[in-house]
Amino acid sequence: MTAIRSVVLGCGSYLPERVLTNAELAQRIDTSDDWIVQRTGISERHIAADDEFTSHLAINAARAALADAKIDAQSIDLIVLATSTPDNTFPATAVAVQHALGINHGVAFDLQAVCSGFVFALTTADNFLRAGHHKRALVIGAETFSRILDWNDRGTCVLFGDGAGASCWRRSSSPARPTIAAC
C-alpha cells in the first residue's frame, strides 16, 4: 500500500525594515514597554513602508522559501496565500506573487481566515497535493496589519505588525507504514 503525503521542501520569511518599538508606542498611546511585554511578550514589531504592500512581503518570503528548498519557481503549480490584508480585493494577491516569480502556469489564490489563515492555507495545499491535482505548492502567510489598525487602541495596536512567511511543499508517495491494531 502506498501513502500520499505532502513534504516540506523549504521555508522562508520576510520582515519590513522599519521597526516600531514599545517605547515608540508609549509616546503615542497610554501604555508602557513593561505593560506590553508583561501581557504579550512583544517588544517590537515590523511595519511596512508606505510603498511596500502585502504582495511585496509575500514575494520576498516566497523567494527565500524557494532558495531554501533549492527549487526553481517554475516547478510550483499551486500558490495559496493566506492574508486578511490583500493588495486589492481583485485580482488575488497570490496572482501578483505568481507573476513576480515568473510562473505562468498553475493556480494561485488568496485565502482569508485571519489568525488561522496560514493553517488553513497549509491544509488546503495539502489536500490539493494529496488528491493529485498539483505536484508542488507554495504556501504563504503575509499581512500588512499596520494599515488597518486603530493606533489609538492599545488593546490591539500592540499586538500586530507586518511580515510574511512561506513554505514550499511537494507531493510524495511512499510505502505506508503498517499499523498495529489495538487489542
KALIN-V817799 format. One record per pair of residues at least 4 apart in sequence whose C-alpha atoms are under 6 Angstrom apart, sorted by the first residue. I is the first residue (numbers start at 0). J is the second residue. D is the distance in Angstrom with one decimal. If there is no record, write none. Layout:
# KALIN-V817799
i: (I;I)
j: (J;J)
d: (D;D)
This chain:
# KALIN-V817799
i: (0;1;1;1;2;2;2;2;3;3;3;4;4;4;5;5;5;5;6;6;7;7;8;8;8;9;9;9;9;9;10;10;10;11;11;11;11;11;12;12;12;13;13;13;13;14;15;15;15;17;17;18;18;19;19;20;21;21;21;22;25;25;33;35;36;36;44;45;45;46;46;47;53;53;53;54;54;56;57;57;57;58;60;60;60;61;64;64;65;65;73;75;75;76;76;77;77;77;77;78;78;78;78;79;79;79;79;79;80;80;80;80;80;80;81;81;81;81;81;81;81;82;82;82;83;83;84;84;85;86;91;91;93;93;93;94;97;98;111;112;117;119;121;125;126;127;128;128;128;134;134;135;135;136;136;137;137;138;138;139;139;140;140;141;141;142;142;143;144;144;145;150;152;153)
j: (175;173;174;175;172;173;174;175;129;171;172;129;170;171;125;169;170;171;168;169;167;168;68;167;168;64;67;68;166;167;64;165;166;60;63;64;164;165;60;163;164;59;60;162;163;162;45;46;47;45;46;44;45;43;44;43;32;42;43;32;30;31;37;39;40;41;160;160;161;160;161;51;86;142;143;58;92;163;61;141;163;96;163;164;165;165;165;166;69;70;102;135;136;105;135;105;106;107;136;107;136;137;138;107;108;109;120;138;93;109;110;138;139;140;109;110;111;116;117;120;140;111;141;142;111;113;142;143;92;92;108;109;107;108;109;107;102;102;116;116;140;123;125;129;130;132;132;133;170;169;170;168;169;167;168;166;167;165;166;164;165;163;164;162;163;161;162;161;160;161;160;156;156;157)
d: (5.7;5.5;4.5;5.1;5.7;5.4;5.8;4.9;5.6;5.7;4.7;5.9;5.9;5.2;5.8;5.6;4.8;5.9;5.4;5.4;5.9;4.4;4.9;5.3;5.4;5.2;4.9;4.0;5.6;5.3;4.2;5.7;4.3;5.1;4.5;3.9;5.8;5.2;4.3;5.5;4.2;5.9;4.9;5.9;5.3;4.7;5.7;5.9;5.2;5.6;5.3;5.7;4.5;5.6;5.3;4.3;5.0;5.6;5.9;5.8;5.0;5.1;5.8;5.8;4.2;5.2;5.1;5.3;5.5;5.7;5.2;5.6;5.9;5.7;5.7;5.9;5.8;5.6;6.0;5.5;5.6;5.4;5.9;5.5;5.4;5.4;5.8;5.5;5.9;5.6;5.6;4.9;5.5;4.2;5.7;5.7;4.9;5.8;4.6;4.5;5.7;4.8;5.9;6.0;5.4;5.9;5.9;5.0;5.6;4.7;6.0;6.0;4.7;5.8;5.7;4.7;5.7;5.1;5.5;5.9;4.7;5.4;5.5;5.7;5.3;5.6;5.6;5.9;5.7;5.9;5.8;5.7;5.3;5.2;5.8;5.6;5.3;5.8;5.9;4.3;5.4;6.0;6.0;6.0;6.0;5.4;6.0;5.1;5.3;5.7;5.3;5.6;4.3;5.8;5.1;5.8;4.6;5.5;5.3;5.7;4.2;5.5;5.3;5.8;4.1;5.4;5.8;4.5;6.0;5.9;5.8;5.4;5.9;5.9)
